[in-house]
Amino acid sequence: MASISIDPGGRTGIYYKNGEQEQFIEINKPWKETYGEIKELVKGKLINLLLFENTNYIHKRTKDGLNLFRLLGAIECLEVQQVKSVNVLKVKEMTKRLLNGIYRIKEIEYKKGRGKG
């Protein structure tokens, strides 16, 4: 099954996997161009499952925040067999558990990166 996982935002991270084949992609473009590249990836790789990080909270009402909501809405409308989302708060909670060694995922070593986690 071909799948992509998306961490949307100003710099959108995408992970593609199909069997043993995998690829990391980073897009740093306005939301419409980012959506266009995601749409082409979905078509070109025949994606069956799309998983993305979502949020319903924006600290300040800015153009960037509004564009994030536009991108999230567009992603939900893609023609994919399964479209699922995970709330950003759940992602942050899991990251904290992984960083503190409370939770482990078999065969994955979690290392602290340059940013917050």
C-alpha positions as CSV (number, residue, x, y, z in Angstrom):
1,M,0.0,0.0,0.0
2,A,1.4,3.4,-1.0
3,S,1.0,6.0,1.7
4,I,2.2,9.6,2.6
5,S,2.4,11.3,5.9
6,I,2.2,15.1,5.9
7,D,3.3,17.7,8.5
8,P,1.8,20.8,6.9
9,G,2.8,24.4,7.6
10,G,5.2,27.1,6.3
11,R,7.7,24.3,5.7
12,T,5.7,21.2,4.8
13,G,7.4,17.8,5.4
14,I,6.2,14.7,3.6
15,Y,7.2,11.1,4.1
16,Y,6.3,8.6,1.3
17,K,6.4,4.8,1.7
18,N,5.4,2.0,-0.6
19,G,6.8,-1.4,0.6
20,E,10.6,-0.9,0.8
21,Q,10.6,2.3,-1.2
22,E,10.5,5.5,0.9
23,Q,11.2,9.1,0.3
24,F,11.3,12.4,2.4
25,I,10.2,15.6,0.7
26,E,10.2,19.1,2.0
27,I,8.2,21.9,0.4
28,N,8.6,25.5,1.4
29,K,6.2,27.4,-0.9
30,P,2.9,29.2,-0.6
31,W,-0.1,27.0,0.3
32,K,-1.6,26.7,-3.2
33,E,1.8,25.5,-4.7
34,T,2.3,23.2,-1.7
35,Y,-1.2,21.7,-2.3
36,G,-0.4,21.4,-6.1
37,E,2.7,19.4,-5.3
38,I,0.9,17.1,-2.8
39,K,-1.9,16.6,-5.3
40,E,0.6,15.6,-8.1
41,L,2.4,13.2,-5.6
42,V,-0.9,11.6,-4.7
43,K,-1.7,11.1,-8.4
44,G,1.8,10.0,-9.5
45,K,2.5,7.6,-6.7
46,L,-1.1,6.2,-6.6
47,I,-1.5,6.9,-2.9
48,N,-4.0,4.7,-0.9
49,L,-3.5,6.3,2.5
50,L,-2.9,9.9,3.4
51,L,-2.2,10.8,7.0
52,F,-1.7,14.4,8.0
53,E,-1.2,16.5,11.2
54,N,-4.0,18.9,11.8
55,T,-4.8,21.6,14.3
56,N,-7.8,23.6,15.2
57,Y,-5.9,26.3,17.1
58,I,-3.9,29.2,15.8
59,H,-2.2,31.5,18.3
60,K,-2.6,34.7,16.2
61,R,-5.0,35.4,13.4
62,T,-2.4,35.9,10.7
63,K,-2.2,35.2,6.9
64,D,0.1,32.2,7.6
65,G,-2.5,30.7,10.0
66,L,-5.3,31.2,7.6
67,N,-3.2,29.7,4.8
68,L,-2.5,26.6,7.0
69,F,-6.3,26.1,7.4
70,R,-6.7,26.4,3.7
71,L,-4.0,23.8,3.1
72,L,-5.6,21.4,5.6
73,G,-9.0,21.8,4.0
74,A,-7.6,21.1,0.6
75,I,-5.7,18.0,1.8
76,E,-8.9,16.6,3.2
77,C,-10.5,16.8,-0.2
78,L,-7.9,14.8,-2.1
79,E,-9.2,11.8,-3.9
80,V,-7.5,9.1,-1.8
81,Q,-8.9,5.8,-0.6
82,Q,-8.2,6.7,3.1
83,V,-7.6,10.2,4.4
84,K,-6.9,10.4,8.1
85,S,-5.6,13.1,10.5
86,V,-3.9,13.3,13.8
87,N,-4.2,16.3,16.1
88,V,-1.0,18.3,16.6
89,L,-1.5,18.0,20.4
90,K,-1.4,14.2,20.2
91,V,1.8,14.4,18.1
92,K,3.4,16.7,20.7
93,E,2.4,14.4,23.5
94,M,3.9,11.4,21.7
95,T,7.1,13.3,20.9
96,K,7.5,14.1,24.6
97,R,7.0,10.5,25.6
98,L,9.5,9.3,23.0
99,L,12.1,11.9,24.1
100,N,11.7,11.0,27.7
101,G,12.0,7.3,27.1
102,I,8.5,6.6,28.4
103,Y,7.4,5.1,25.1
104,R,9.4,3.2,22.5
105,I,8.6,2.1,18.9
106,K,10.2,-1.2,18.0
107,E,13.2,-0.8,15.6
108,I,13.2,3.0,15.8
109,E,15.8,5.0,17.7
110,Y,14.5,8.4,18.6
111,K,17.2,11.1,18.8
112,K,16.8,14.7,19.8
113,G,17.1,17.0,16.8
114,R,18.0,20.6,16.1
115,G,14.6,22.0,17.0
116,K,12.3,21.3,20.0
117,G,12.3,17.6,19.6
